[in-house]
Amino acid sequence: MDRRIVRSQKLIQEAFLALLTEKEFDEITVKDVTDRADISRKTFYLHYVDKYDLLDVIINKLIEELDQICEQKKEKGMIEGTVIWFRYFENNKAFFAALFHSDSTVSFRKLLLNFMEEQLRKKMASMGEGQADEIVVHFLGMAVLGVMESYVLDRIEGTTEEIAKKVGNLMERTIALEYS
């Protein structure tokens, strides 16, 4: 890809992410992004349809990063893997807080839940549990998503490691109960 295109997209995404830490998603305009990135609106629209398209591109990139993390932690146990997962969210807490805080980012929650459920299916299959019960997968996905959102928004107390270990332990126990 042309370096100018990569540079423009990087400027736009960085400006948008910076604005997300200052304002609600709903309050951010394309003009805000272009002013912050010091580019023209025309340049913005060469790369993105609107701010929702920009958000989708960033979220898809994020899901790719999460997928890579899941590949790296594949051989780890549920608790250790959950700690790694929570550390990623901790390192990107401001961004996730902005996404969880906005009512207009339903697509983010849906994509993240689908991703979590798929990872749970893979993990359960690798544990020799056979085909995962979809109710258990959805229950665990919703539970982890809810705890993750509360953690990112500072609604629960504890260190990243304490919370992650508890979540991993609860997931292990739930899966064990289902298959006992």
Accessible surface in RSA format (square Angstrom, percent):
REM  Atomic radii and reference values for relative SASA: ProtOr
REM  Chains: A
REM  Algorithm: Lee & Richards
REM  Probe-radius: 1.40
REM  Slices: 20
REM RES _ NUM      All-atoms   Total-Side   Main-Chain    Non-polar    All polar
REM                ABS   REL    ABS   REL    ABS   REL    ABS   REL    ABS   REL
RES MET A   1   168.47  87.2  86.75  57.4  81.72 194.6 102.19  86.9  66.29  87.8
RES ASP A   2    59.44  41.6  41.43  41.2  18.01  42.6  26.98  63.5  32.46  32.4
RES ARG A   3   207.63  87.2 201.33 102.6   6.30  15.0  79.64 108.8 127.99  77.6
RES ARG A   4   179.66  75.4 177.09  90.3   2.57   6.1  82.21 112.3  97.45  59.1
RES ILE A   5    68.17  38.8  67.03  49.9   1.14   2.8  68.13  49.1   0.04   0.1
RES VAL A   6    73.53  48.4  72.03  65.2   1.50   3.6  72.68  63.2   0.85   2.3
RES ARG A   7   152.99  64.2 149.29  76.1   3.70   8.8  55.89  76.4  97.09  58.8
RES SER A   8    17.99  15.2  17.99  24.0   0.00   0.0   0.00   0.0  17.99  25.2
RES GLN A   9    47.27  26.4  47.27  34.5   0.00   0.0   5.08  10.8  42.19  32.0
RES LYS A  10   123.46  60.2 118.09  72.5   5.37  12.8  67.62  60.9  55.84  59.5
RES LEU A  11    50.76  28.3  49.33  35.3   1.43   3.6  49.39  34.7   1.36   3.7
RES ILE A  12     0.00   0.0   0.00   0.0   0.00   0.0   0.00   0.0   0.00   0.0
RES GLN A  13    22.59  12.6  22.59  16.5   0.00   0.0   4.52   9.6  18.07  13.7
RES GLU A  14    87.54  50.3  81.04  61.3   6.50  15.5  41.21  79.7  46.34  37.8
RES ALA A  15     5.74   5.3   1.41   2.2   4.33   9.8   4.95   7.0   0.79   2.1
RES PHE A  16     0.00   0.0   0.00   0.0   0.00   0.0   0.00   0.0   0.00   0.0
RES LEU A  17    60.54  33.7  58.66  42.0   1.88   4.7  58.99  41.4   1.54   4.2
RES ALA A  18    37.42  34.4  28.84  44.5   8.58  19.5  36.59  51.5   0.83   2.2
RES LEU A  19     8.40   4.7   8.40   6.0   0.00   0.0   8.40   5.9   0.00   0.0
RES LEU A  20     5.21   2.9   0.20   0.1   5.00  12.6   0.20   0.1   5.00  13.5
RES THR A  21    80.14  57.0  43.30  43.9  36.84  87.8  35.20  47.3  44.94  67.9
RES GLU A  22   107.08  61.5  67.94  51.4  39.14  93.2  40.80  78.9  66.28  54.1
RES LYS A  23    75.19  36.7  63.90  39.2  11.29  26.9  50.99  45.9  24.20  25.8
RES GLU A  24    65.89  37.8  57.01  43.1   8.88  21.1  34.57  66.9  31.32  25.6
RES PHE A  25     0.28   0.1   0.04   0.0   0.24   0.6   0.04   0.0   0.24   0.7
RES ASP A  26    74.62  52.3  51.48  51.2  23.13  54.7  29.06  68.4  45.56  45.4
RES GLU A  27   101.70  58.4  85.90  65.0  15.80  37.6  40.51  78.4  61.18  50.0
RES ILE A  28     1.27   0.7   0.00   0.0   1.27   3.1   0.00   0.0   1.27   3.5
RES THR A  29    69.17  49.2  65.37  66.3   3.80   9.1  66.59  89.4   2.59   3.9
RES VAL A  30    16.85  11.1  13.41  12.1   3.44   8.3  13.41  11.7   3.44   9.3
RES LYS A  31   113.48  55.4 113.37  69.6   0.12   0.3  84.38  75.9  29.11  31.0
RES ASP A  32    33.71  23.6  29.08  28.9   4.63  11.0   4.80  11.3  28.91  28.8
RES VAL A  33     0.01   0.0   0.01   0.0   0.00   0.0   0.01   0.0   0.00   0.0
RES THR A  34     3.69   2.6   3.37   3.4   0.32   0.8   0.66   0.9   3.02   4.6
RES ASP A  35    89.46  62.7  66.70  66.4  22.75  53.8  32.12  75.6  57.34  57.2
RES ARG A  36   105.44  44.3  77.46  39.5  27.97  66.6  37.96  51.9  67.48  40.9
RES ALA A  37     7.62   7.0   0.00   0.0   7.62  17.3   3.48   4.9   4.14  11.0
RES ASP A  38   130.60  91.5 108.42 107.9  22.19  52.5  28.35  66.7 102.26 102.0
RES ILE A  39    35.23  20.0  13.32   9.9  21.91  52.8  23.52  16.9  11.71  31.8
RES SER A  40    61.88  52.3  47.33  63.2  14.55  33.5  50.56 107.7  11.32  15.9
RES ARG A  41   116.09  48.7 111.78  57.0   4.31  10.3  50.72  69.3  65.38  39.6
RES LYS A  42   155.50  75.9 145.43  89.2  10.07  24.0  94.85  85.4  60.64  64.6
RES THR A  43    32.41  23.1  32.41  32.9   0.00   0.0  10.40  14.0  22.01  33.3
RES PHE A  44     0.00   0.0   0.00   0.0   0.00   0.0   0.00   0.0   0.00   0.0
RES TYR A  45    98.78  46.1  76.39  43.5  22.39  58.3  60.47  45.4  38.31  47.2
RES LEU A  46   130.57  72.7  96.72  69.2  33.84  85.1  99.70  70.0  30.87  83.1
RES HIS A  47    41.66  22.8  15.62  10.9  26.04  66.6  12.33  12.7  29.33  34.1
RES TYR A  48     7.92   3.7   3.86   2.2   4.06  10.6   6.72   5.1   1.20   1.5
RES VAL A  49   115.34  75.9 101.08  91.5  14.27  34.4 107.45  93.4   7.89  21.4
RES ASP A  50    52.17  36.5  52.17  51.9   0.00   0.0  20.62  48.5  31.55  31.5
RES LYS A  51    23.67  11.5  23.51  14.4   0.16   0.4  16.23  14.6   7.44   7.9
RES TYR A  52   107.07  50.0 106.60  60.7   0.47   1.2  77.63  58.3  29.44  36.3
RES ASP A  53    42.20  29.6  38.49  38.3   3.71   8.8   8.24  19.4  33.96  33.9
RES LEU A  54     0.00   0.0   0.00   0.0   0.00   0.0   0.00   0.0   0.00   0.0
RES LEU A  55     2.91   1.6   2.91   2.1   0.00   0.0   2.91   2.0   0.00   0.0
RES ASP A  56    56.34  39.5  56.34  56.1   0.00   0.0  14.58  34.3  41.76  41.6
RES VAL A  57    57.73  38.0  54.56  49.4   3.17   7.6  56.09  48.7   1.65   4.5
RES ILE A  58    10.25   5.8   9.48   7.1   0.78   1.9   9.48   6.8   0.78   2.1
RES ILE A  59     0.04   0.0   0.04   0.0   0.00   0.0   0.04   0.0   0.00   0.0
RES ASN A  60    72.51  50.0  70.87  68.5   1.64   3.9  21.06  50.7  51.45  49.7
RES LYS A  61   108.85  53.1 107.43  65.9   1.42   3.4  64.15  57.7  44.70  47.6
RES LEU A  62    11.56   6.4   9.44   6.8   2.13   5.3  11.27   7.9   0.30   0.8
RES ILE A  63    29.96  17.0  29.96  22.3   0.00   0.0  29.96  21.6   0.00   0.0
RES GLU A  64   110.32  63.3 106.93  80.9   3.38   8.1  37.34  72.2  72.98  59.6
RES GLU A  65    66.23  38.0  65.05  49.2   1.18   2.8  26.04  50.4  40.20  32.8
RES LEU A  66     0.00   0.0   0.00   0.0   0.00   0.0   0.00   0.0   0.00   0.0
RES ASP A  67    55.38  38.8  55.34  55.1   0.05   0.1   8.54  20.1  46.84  46.7
RES GLN A  68   112.25  62.8 109.10  79.7   3.15   7.5  32.78  69.8  79.46  60.3
RES ILE A  69    25.33  14.4  25.33  18.9   0.00   0.0  25.33  18.2   0.00   0.0
RES CYS A  70     9.46   7.2   4.34   4.8   5.12  12.0   4.11  10.4   5.35   5.8
RES GLU A  71    90.68  52.1  78.69  59.5  11.99  28.6  39.34  76.1  51.35  41.9
RES GLN A  72   141.01  78.8 110.74  80.9  30.26  72.1  47.93 102.0  93.08  70.6
RES LYS A  73    36.60  17.9  34.89  21.4   1.71   4.1   1.25   1.1  35.35  37.6
RES LYS A  74   104.21  50.8  94.04  57.7  10.17  24.2  56.43  50.8  47.78  50.9
RES GLU A  75   161.35  92.6 128.61  97.3  32.74  78.0  68.16 131.8  93.20  76.1
RES LYS A  76    75.27  36.7  68.29  41.9   6.98  16.6  25.01  22.5  50.26  53.5
RES GLY A  77    41.47  51.1   0.00   N/A  41.47  51.1  33.53  92.0   7.95  17.8
RES MET A  78    11.93   6.2   7.77   5.1   4.17   9.9   2.12   1.8   9.82  13.0
RES ILE A  79    52.09  29.6  51.64  38.5   0.45   1.1  51.64  37.2   0.45   1.2
RES GLU A  80    93.87  53.9  88.17  66.7   5.71  13.6  35.12  67.9  58.75  48.0
RES GLY A  81     2.03   2.5   0.00   N/A   2.03   2.5   2.03   5.6   0.00   0.0
RES THR A  82     9.08   6.5   7.00   7.1   2.09   5.0   5.06   6.8   4.02   6.1
RES VAL A  83     8.22   5.4   8.22   7.4   0.00   0.0   8.22   7.1   0.00   0.0
RES ILE A  84    47.85  27.2  45.78  34.1   2.08   5.0  46.34  33.4   1.51   4.1
RES TRP A  85    15.80   6.3  15.80   7.6   0.00   0.0  15.50   8.3   0.30   0.5
RES PHE A  86     0.00   0.0   0.00   0.0   0.00   0.0   0.00   0.0   0.00   0.0
RES ARG A  87   106.66  44.8 106.66  54.4   0.00   0.0  38.01  51.9  68.66  41.6
RES TYR A  88    27.41  12.8  23.61  13.4   3.79   9.9  24.46  18.4   2.95   3.6
RES PHE A  89     0.00   0.0   0.00   0.0   0.00   0.0   0.00   0.0   0.00   0.0
RES GLU A  90    77.42  44.4  67.74  51.2   9.68  23.1  16.99  32.9  60.43  49.3
RES ASN A  91   120.99  83.4  85.50  82.6  35.49  85.5  25.36  61.0  95.63  92.4
RES ASN A  92    51.65  35.6  45.18  43.7   6.48  15.6   9.31  22.4  42.34  40.9
RES LYS A  93    57.49  28.0  55.48  34.0   2.01   4.8  32.25  29.0  25.25  26.9
RES ALA A  94    60.11  55.3  45.67  70.5  14.44  32.9  53.88  75.9   6.23  16.5
RES PHE A  95    24.46  12.2  22.67  14.0   1.80   4.7  22.98  13.9   1.48   4.2
RES PHE A  96     0.00   0.0   0.00   0.0   0.00   0.0   0.00   0.0   0.00   0.0
RES ALA A  97    24.62  22.6  24.18  37.3   0.44   1.0  24.49  34.5   0.13   0.3
RES ALA A  98    14.90  13.7   3.77   5.8  11.14  25.3  12.31  17.3   2.60   6.9
RES LEU A  99     0.05   0.0   0.00   0.0   0.05   0.1   0.05   0.0   0.00   0.0
RES PHE A 100     4.06   2.0   0.00   0.0   4.06  10.6   0.00   0.0   4.06  11.6
RES HIS A 101   111.58  61.0  97.48  67.8  14.10  36.1  68.89  71.0  42.69  49.7
RES SER A 102     0.96   0.8   0.44   0.6   0.52   1.2   0.96   2.0   0.00   0.0
RES ASP A 103   124.06  86.9 110.78 110.3  13.27  31.4  34.30  80.7  89.76  89.5
RES SER A 104    44.24  37.4  21.62  28.9  22.61  52.1  12.99  27.7  31.25  43.8
RES THR A 105     0.00   0.0   0.00   0.0   0.00   0.0   0.00   0.0   0.00   0.0
RES VAL A 106    83.09  54.7  82.95  75.1   0.14   0.3  82.95  72.1   0.14   0.4
RES SER A 107    50.51  42.7  43.29  57.8   7.21  16.6  40.58  86.4   9.93  13.9
RES PHE A 108     0.03   0.0   0.03   0.0   0.00   0.0   0.03   0.0   0.00   0.0
RES ARG A 109    55.49  23.3  55.08  28.1   0.41   1.0  33.55  45.8  21.94  13.3
RES LYS A 110   128.53  62.7 124.37  76.3   4.17   9.9  73.20  65.9  55.33  58.9
RES LEU A 111    63.16  35.2  61.74  44.2   1.42   3.6  61.74  43.4   1.42   3.8
RES LEU A 112     0.00   0.0   0.00   0.0   0.00   0.0   0.00   0.0   0.00   0.0
RES LEU A 113    23.45  13.1  23.45  16.8   0.00   0.0  23.45  16.5   0.00   0.0
RES ASN A 114    80.68  55.6  75.47  72.9   5.22  12.6  25.10  60.4  55.58  53.7
RES PHE A 115    18.45   9.2  13.17   8.2   5.27  13.7  17.99  10.9   0.46   1.3
RES MET A 116     7.52   3.9   5.28   3.5   2.24   5.3   6.92   5.9   0.60   0.8
RES GLU A 117    16.24   9.3  16.24  12.3   0.00   0.0   1.01   2.0  15.22  12.4
RES GLU A 118    74.85  43.0  74.85  56.6   0.00   0.0  31.61  61.1  43.24  35.3
RES GLN A 119    29.86  16.7  26.80  19.6   3.06   7.3  14.27  30.4  15.59  11.8
RES LEU A 120     9.92   5.5   9.17   6.6   0.75   1.9   9.92   7.0   0.00   0.0
RES ARG A 121    72.05  30.3  68.79  35.1   3.26   7.8  35.30  48.2  36.75  22.3
RES LYS A 122    99.27  48.4  90.55  55.6   8.72  20.8  68.87  62.0  30.40  32.4
RES LYS A 123    39.50  19.3  36.17  22.2   3.33   7.9  30.35  27.3   9.16   9.8
RES MET A 124     0.00   0.0   0.00   0.0   0.00   0.0   0.00   0.0   0.00   0.0
RES ALA A 125    61.67  56.7  44.77  69.1  16.90  38.4  45.83  64.5  15.84  42.0
RES SER A 126    77.31  65.3  35.13  46.9  42.18  97.2  41.68  88.8  35.62  49.9
RES MET A 127    78.32  40.6  46.29  30.6  32.03  76.3  56.29  47.9  22.03  29.2
RES GLY A 128    67.14  82.8   0.00   N/A  67.14  82.8  35.25  96.7  31.89  71.4
RES GLU A 129    44.17  25.4  31.93  24.2  12.24  29.1   4.35   8.4  39.81  32.5
RES GLY A 130    46.36  57.2   0.00   N/A  46.36  57.2  42.60 116.9   3.77   8.4
RES GLN A 131   171.13  95.7 138.27 101.0  32.86  78.2  54.36 115.7 116.77  88.6
RES ALA A 132    10.13   9.3   1.68   2.6   8.45  19.2   1.68   2.4   8.45  22.4
RES ASP A 133    55.69  39.0  45.33  45.1  10.36  24.5  19.63  46.2  36.06  36.0
RES GLU A 134    87.01  50.0  80.74  61.1   6.27  14.9  62.85 121.6  24.16  19.7
RES ILE A 135   140.73  80.1 137.22 102.2   3.51   8.5 140.03 100.8   0.71   1.9
RES VAL A 136    13.28   8.7  12.09  10.9   1.20   2.9  13.28  11.5   0.00   0.0
RES VAL A 137     0.20   0.1   0.20   0.2   0.00   0.0   0.20   0.2   0.00   0.0
RES HIS A 138    88.77  48.5  88.76  61.7   0.01   0.0  62.26  64.2  26.51  30.8
RES PHE A 139   120.93  60.5 114.41  70.9   6.53  17.0 119.78  72.6   1.15   3.3
RES LEU A 140     4.90   2.7   4.90   3.5   0.00   0.0   4.90   3.4   0.00   0.0
RES GLY A 141     0.01   0.0   0.00   N/A   0.01   0.0   0.01   0.0   0.00   0.0
RES MET A 142    94.54  49.0  87.70  58.0   6.85  16.3  85.77  72.9   8.77  11.6
RES ALA A 143    44.01  40.5  30.25  46.7  13.76  31.3  42.66  60.1   1.35   3.6
RES VAL A 144    12.60   8.3  12.05  10.9   0.55   1.3  12.59  10.9   0.01   0.0
RES LEU A 145    13.56   7.6  13.56   9.7   0.00   0.0  13.56   9.5   0.00   0.0
RES GLY A 146    33.43  41.2   0.00   N/A  33.43  41.2  30.80  84.5   2.63   5.9
RES VAL A 147    47.99  31.6  45.51  41.2   2.48   6.0  47.37  41.2   0.62   1.7
RES MET A 148     0.00   0.0   0.00   0.0   0.00   0.0   0.00   0.0   0.00   0.0
RES GLU A 149    33.63  19.3  33.63  25.4   0.00   0.0   5.14   9.9  28.49  23.3
RES SER A 150    28.21  23.8  28.21  37.6   0.00   0.0   2.01   4.3  26.20  36.7
RES TYR A 151    10.01   4.7   8.98   5.1   1.03   2.7   7.51   5.6   2.50   3.1
RES VAL A 152     2.56   1.7   0.00   0.0   2.56   6.2   0.00   0.0   2.56   6.9
RES LEU A 153    32.51  18.1  12.13   8.7  20.38  51.2  15.96  11.2  16.55  44.5
RES ASP A 154   105.71  74.0  78.77  78.4  26.93  63.7  28.96  68.2  76.74  76.5
RES ARG A 155   156.42  65.7 120.88  61.6  35.53  84.6  50.32  68.8 106.09  64.3
RES ILE A 156    67.35  38.3  53.00  39.5  14.35  34.6  57.17  41.2  10.18  27.6
RES GLU A 157   173.69  99.7 144.08 109.0  29.61  70.5  61.10 118.2 112.59  91.9
RES GLY A 158    41.28  50.9   0.00   N/A  41.28  50.9  18.34  50.3  22.93  51.4
RES THR A 159    79.61  56.6  71.84  72.8   7.78  18.5  76.41 102.6   3.20   4.8
RES THR A 160    14.08  10.0   9.83  10.0   4.25  10.1   7.57  10.2   6.51   9.8
RES GLU A 161    64.65  37.1  63.42  48.0   1.23   2.9  21.36  41.3  43.29  35.3
RES GLU A 162    92.11  52.9  86.82  65.7   5.29  12.6  37.35  72.2  54.76  44.7
RES ILE A 163    11.95   6.8  11.24   8.4   0.71   1.7  11.93   8.6   0.02   0.0
RES ALA A 164     0.00   0.0   0.00   0.0   0.00   0.0   0.00   0.0   0.00   0.0
RES LYS A 165    95.40  46.5  94.19  57.8   1.21   2.9  50.37  45.3  45.03  48.0
RES LYS A 166   142.79  69.7 138.70  85.1   4.09   9.7  86.10  77.5  56.69  60.4
RES VAL A 167    10.16   6.7   9.65   8.7   0.51   1.2  10.09   8.8   0.07   0.2
RES GLY A 168     0.00   0.0   0.00   N/A   0.00   0.0   0.00   0.0   0.00   0.0
RES ASN A 169    58.73  40.5  58.73  56.8   0.00   0.0   3.77   9.1  54.96  53.1
RES LEU A 170    98.42  54.8  98.08  70.2   0.34   0.9  98.08  68.9   0.34   0.9
RES MET A 171    17.18   8.9  17.18  11.4   0.00   0.0  16.34  13.9   0.84   1.1
RES GLU A 172    63.08  36.2  59.82  45.3   3.26   7.8  15.86  30.7  47.23  38.6
RES ARG A 173   142.03  59.6 139.12  70.9   2.91   6.9  46.66  63.8  95.37  57.8
RES THR A 174    34.35  24.4  32.58  33.0   1.78   4.2  17.39  23.4  16.97  25.7
RES ILE A 175     1.08   0.6   1.08   0.8   0.00   0.0   1.08   0.8   0.00   0.0
RES ALA A 176    60.30  55.4  49.73  76.7  10.57  24.1  58.01  81.7   2.30   6.1
RES LEU A 177   139.25  77.5 124.29  88.9  14.96  37.6 125.25  88.0  14.00  37.7
RES GLU A 178    73.16  42.0  49.32  37.3  23.84  56.8   7.20  13.9  65.96  53.9
RES TYR A 179    75.58  35.3  40.32  22.9  35.26  91.8  46.54  35.0  29.04  35.8
RES SER A 180   122.37 103.4  51.35  68.5  71.02 163.6  73.23 156.0  49.14  68.8
END  Absolute sums over single chains surface
CHAIN  1 A    10158.9       8562.9       1596.0       5617.3       4541.6
END  Absolute sums over all chains
TOTAL         10158.9       8562.9       1596.0       5617.3       4541.6
